[in-house]
Amino acid sequence: MSVTEQLVRLFLVDKQIWGLTSRRRQADQFLGEQVKSLQGLEAQRASIEAQLKLAAAQAAERESEAKRFEARIAQLADQMNSSQSHKQYKAFLSEINGLKGEKSAVESTALEALTRADELRKQLEQLNTQREERSKVKGLASTEAQQRADEIRERLEALKAERAVLVGKVPAAAQAVYERLVAVRGEDAMAKIEEIDSKRHEYSCAACMMSLPVDLVSGLLGHGNLTKCASCGCILYVEEGSLSPVTKGKKPAAAKN
């Protein structure tokens, strides 16, 4: 078996492995997205709860302050009613009016804090609903990811074992070239030769669609040595039955001008 044929067998096994692991990666990616979304919701929830706690504390503090103003106003009103002179009366009245203004401002601030707290409670309620829904989706995604892993485990192990055997048969130099191309080009590490015109002996690389010299195709057919496309650098191979019998039976003649 030629080096190219060995690499093709290895390539086909790798493509199956990539296909199986791709399904698993998609499930894991979706699960990861749900986990990240939940974490975002949790962060929002913590922020809103902190804001709600602050707004509630501010409202309570302002309400207590308003009650203190109210008590002081009541105390001054009693003193004003017992005042001995008009001057005293006016002094008490002026202080009471000032305290009423301050009490009104405090009550306004308390109302704003209470309104803010109500808005935050509504946001928190909506967020909790979203969190519950996202948790359900995350649970389904987790189940699917596990199912995908279970589905492919046995087949993946068999393919990896087969790959190990194939790797052991491929020459080290050819294996190194193949692994470098896989790291860079992935599933485009290898490409078949496509026959454009059998009579004119015109061929192209299936990866980049660039024309291939007749001598290159002839050499690959004759010896099966590792052959790379001059344009894209992928390893070329001939797919069984893809080239015409006359081409496979003898070295292609150069096209006449």
C-alpha positions as CSV (number, residue, x, y, z in Angstrom):
1,M,0.0,0.0,0.0
2,S,1.4,3.4,-1.0
3,V,2.0,6.2,1.4
4,T,-0.8,8.2,-0.1
5,E,-3.2,5.3,0.3
6,Q,-2.2,4.9,3.9
7,L,-2.8,8.6,4.5
8,V,-6.2,8.5,2.8
9,R,-7.3,5.7,5.2
10,L,-6.1,7.7,8.1
11,F,-7.8,10.8,6.8
12,L,-11.1,9.0,6.4
13,V,-11.0,7.7,10.0
14,D,-10.1,11.2,11.2
15,K,-13.0,12.7,9.4
16,Q,-15.3,10.3,11.2
17,I,-13.8,11.2,14.5
18,W,-14.1,14.9,13.7
19,G,-17.8,14.4,12.7
20,L,-18.6,12.6,16.0
21,T,-16.7,15.1,18.2
22,S,-18.3,18.0,16.4
23,R,-21.8,16.8,17.5
24,R,-20.5,16.6,21.0
25,R,-18.9,20.0,20.8
26,Q,-22.1,21.6,19.6
27,A,-24.0,20.1,22.5
28,D,-21.3,21.2,24.9
29,Q,-21.3,24.7,23.4
30,F,-25.0,25.0,23.8
31,L,-24.8,23.9,27.4
32,G,-22.0,26.4,28.0
33,E,-24.1,29.2,26.6
34,Q,-26.9,28.3,29.0
35,V,-24.6,28.2,31.9
36,K,-23.1,31.6,31.0
37,S,-26.6,33.0,30.5
38,L,-27.6,31.7,34.0
39,Q,-24.5,33.2,35.5
40,G,-25.4,36.6,33.9
41,L,-28.9,36.3,35.3
42,E,-27.5,35.5,38.8
43,A,-25.3,38.5,38.6
44,Q,-28.2,40.7,37.7
45,R,-30.3,39.2,40.4
46,A,-27.6,39.9,43.0
47,S,-27.3,43.5,41.8
48,I,-31.0,44.1,41.9
49,E,-31.3,42.5,45.4
50,A,-28.5,44.8,46.6
51,Q,-30.3,47.9,45.1
52,L,-33.6,46.8,46.6
53,K,-32.0,46.4,50.0
54,L,-30.5,49.9,49.8
55,A,-33.8,51.5,48.5
56,A,-35.8,49.8,51.3
57,A,-33.2,51.0,53.9
58,Q,-33.4,54.5,52.5
59,A,-37.2,54.6,52.6
60,A,-37.2,53.3,56.2
61,E,-34.6,55.8,57.3
62,R,-36.5,58.7,55.6
63,E,-39.8,57.6,57.2
64,S,-38.2,57.5,60.6
65,E,-36.8,61.0,60.0
66,A,-40.3,62.2,58.9
67,K,-41.8,60.8,62.2
68,R,-39.1,62.6,64.2
69,F,-40.0,65.9,62.4
70,E,-43.7,65.2,63.1
71,A,-43.0,64.6,66.8
72,R,-40.9,67.8,67.0
73,I,-43.6,69.8,65.2
74,A,-46.3,68.5,67.6
75,Q,-44.1,69.4,70.5
76,L,-43.6,72.9,69.2
77,A,-47.3,73.3,68.4
78,D,-48.1,72.6,72.1
79,Q,-45.4,75.1,73.2
80,M,-46.8,77.6,70.7
81,N,-50.3,77.3,72.0
82,S,-48.9,78.0,75.5
83,S,-46.8,80.9,74.4
84,Q,-47.0,84.1,76.6
85,S,-46.4,86.6,73.8
86,H,-47.0,87.3,70.2
87,K,-43.3,87.3,69.6
88,Q,-42.9,83.8,71.1
89,Y,-45.9,82.6,69.1
90,K,-44.4,83.9,65.8
91,A,-41.0,82.2,66.7
92,F,-42.6,78.9,67.3
93,L,-44.7,79.2,64.1
94,S,-41.7,80.1,62.0
95,E,-39.8,77.0,63.3
96,I,-42.8,74.8,62.8
97,N,-43.2,76.0,59.2
98,G,-39.5,75.3,58.6
99,L,-39.7,71.8,60.0
100,K,-42.8,71.2,57.9
101,G,-40.8,72.1,54.8
102,E,-38.0,69.7,55.8
103,K,-40.5,67.0,56.7
104,S,-42.2,67.4,53.3
105,A,-38.8,67.0,51.5
106,V,-37.9,63.9,53.6
107,E,-41.3,62.4,52.8
108,S,-40.8,63.1,49.1
109,T,-37.4,61.3,49.3
110,A,-39.0,58.4,51.2
111,L,-41.7,58.1,48.5
112,E,-39.1,58.1,45.8
113,A,-37.2,55.3,47.6
114,L,-40.4,53.3,48.0
115,T,-41.3,53.7,44.3
116,R,-37.8,52.6,43.4
117,A,-38.1,49.6,45.7
118,D,-41.4,48.6,44.1
119,E,-39.8,48.8,40.6
120,L,-36.9,46.7,41.7
121,R,-39.2,44.1,43.2
122,K,-41.0,43.8,39.8
123,Q,-37.6,43.5,38.0
124,L,-36.6,40.8,40.5
125,E,-39.8,38.9,39.9
126,Q,-39.3,39.0,36.1
127,L,-35.7,38.0,36.5
128,N,-36.6,35.1,38.7
129,T,-39.1,33.9,36.0
130,Q,-36.3,34.2,33.4
131,R,-34.0,32.3,35.7
132,E,-36.4,29.4,36.2
133,E,-37.0,29.2,32.4
134,R,-33.2,29.3,31.7
135,S,-32.6,26.7,34.4
136,K,-35.0,24.3,32.6
137,V,-33.2,24.9,29.3
138,K,-29.9,24.3,30.9
139,G,-31.1,21.1,32.4
140,L,-32.3,19.9,29.0
141,A,-28.9,21.0,27.4
142,S,-27.0,19.1,30.1
143,T,-29.1,15.9,29.4
144,E,-28.5,16.3,25.7
145,A,-24.8,16.8,26.1
146,Q,-24.6,13.6,28.2
147,Q,-26.7,11.7,25.7
148,R,-24.4,12.8,22.8
149,A,-21.4,11.7,24.8
150,D,-23.0,8.3,25.5
151,E,-24.0,7.8,21.9
152,I,-20.6,8.4,20.4
153,R,-18.4,6.9,23.2
154,E,-18.2,3.4,21.9
155,R,-17.8,4.3,18.2
156,L,-15.3,7.0,19.1
157,E,-13.2,4.6,21.1
158,A,-13.3,2.1,18.2
159,L,-12.2,4.8,15.7
160,K,-9.4,6.0,18.0
161,A,-8.1,2.4,18.2
162,E,-8.3,2.0,14.4
163,R,-6.5,5.3,14.1
164,A,-3.7,4.2,16.4
165,V,-3.1,1.1,14.2
166,L,-3.1,3.2,11.0
167,V,-0.7,5.8,12.4
168,G,1.7,3.0,13.2
169,K,1.9,2.0,9.5
170,V,2.4,5.5,8.1
171,P,6.1,6.6,7.7
172,A,7.1,9.2,10.3
173,A,7.9,11.9,7.8
174,A,4.6,11.6,5.9
175,Q,2.8,11.5,9.3
176,A,4.4,14.7,10.4
177,V,3.4,16.5,7.1
178,Y,-0.2,15.2,7.5
179,E,-0.5,16.3,11.1
180,R,0.9,19.8,10.3
181,L,-1.7,20.2,7.6
182,V,-4.5,19.0,9.8
183,A,-3.5,21.5,12.4
184,V,-3.7,24.3,9.9
185,R,-6.3,23.2,7.4
186,G,-8.5,20.7,9.3
187,E,-10.7,18.7,6.9
188,D,-9.0,20.4,3.9
189,A,-5.7,18.8,4.8
190,M,-6.3,16.3,1.9
191,A,-8.1,16.7,-1.3
192,K,-9.0,14.4,-4.2
193,I,-7.9,15.0,-7.7
194,E,-10.8,15.9,-10.0
195,E,-10.8,15.1,-13.6
196,I,-12.0,18.0,-15.7
197,D,-11.4,16.6,-19.2
198,S,-10.1,13.0,-19.7
199,K,-9.2,13.5,-23.4
200,R,-7.2,16.7,-22.7
201,H,-5.9,15.3,-19.5
202,E,-7.0,18.3,-17.5
203,Y,-7.2,17.9,-13.7
204,S,-7.8,20.1,-10.7
205,C,-7.4,20.1,-6.9
206,A,-10.8,19.6,-5.2
207,A,-9.8,21.9,-2.4
208,C,-8.7,25.1,-4.3
209,M,-10.0,24.2,-7.8
210,M,-6.6,25.1,-9.3
211,S,-5.3,23.2,-12.3
212,L,-2.8,20.3,-11.7
213,P,0.1,19.5,-14.0
214,V,-0.2,16.2,-15.9
215,D,3.2,15.0,-14.6
216,L,2.1,15.5,-11.0
217,V,-1.1,13.4,-11.6
218,S,0.9,10.8,-13.5
219,G,3.5,10.5,-10.7
220,L,0.8,10.1,-8.0
221,L,-0.9,7.4,-10.1
222,G,2.3,5.6,-10.8
223,H,4.0,5.7,-7.4
224,G,1.5,6.8,-4.8
225,N,4.1,9.0,-3.2
226,L,3.0,11.9,-1.0
227,T,2.0,14.6,-3.4
228,K,1.0,18.2,-2.4
229,C,-1.0,20.7,-4.4
230,A,1.3,23.5,-5.5
231,S,-1.5,26.1,-5.0
232,C,-3.0,25.3,-1.6
233,G,-0.5,22.8,-0.2
234,C,-3.0,20.0,0.7
235,I,-2.1,16.4,0.2
236,L,-3.6,15.1,-3.1
237,Y,-5.1,11.6,-3.6
238,V,-7.1,9.8,-6.2
239,E,-10.5,8.6,-5.2
240,E,-11.3,5.1,-6.4
241,G,-13.3,5.3,-9.7
242,S,-13.0,9.1,-10.0
243,L,-10.5,9.1,-13.0
244,S,-11.1,7.5,-16.4
245,P,-9.7,4.0,-17.1
246,V,-7.4,5.3,-19.8
247,T,-5.8,7.8,-17.4
248,K,-5.3,5.2,-14.8
249,G,-4.0,2.6,-17.3
250,K,-1.1,4.7,-18.6
251,K,0.8,7.9,-18.0
252,P,-1.3,10.8,-19.4
253,A,0.2,12.4,-22.4
254,A,0.9,16.1,-22.3
255,A,-1.7,18.2,-24.0
256,K,-0.8,19.5,-27.4
257,N,-0.9,23.2,-28.1
